[in-house]
């Protein structure tokens, strides 16, 4: 179970990137969104919910085994956050790139209540701040797509 939890929590080990592991995980999330048929539909929400729960459980396990709370190698939260940002987003290069950029901005700056969402216990807090950052990025991305066309 330890190896599987670590595999999931680290986003297929992208969390071990020597520089900017959160960005590496976010890029993996973007690639998976782009490569998954049907991800631009609302049905993808079921995948997001499933990975949110799986991510919280695997992040909790990884925190327990490493002894490090919100360990930087855990990037499943960034993957799910990017997916939330991109829900029902057209698969154009500029929309995907803008979604990734917006998510990273909200994830790094952590405006309220993003930072407060980290207070959930264990892996749930690891996941929740990126869920809230993803929701913020989704709103801005959707507004931009609406106004730009």
Secondary structure by P-SEA (a helix, b strand, c coil): caaaaaaaaacccccccccaaaaaaaaaaaaaaaaccccccccaaaaaaaaaaaaaaaaaaaaaaacccccccccaaaaaaaaaaaccccccaaaaaaaaaaaaaaaaaccccccccccccaaaaaaaaaaaaaaaaaaaaaaaaaaac
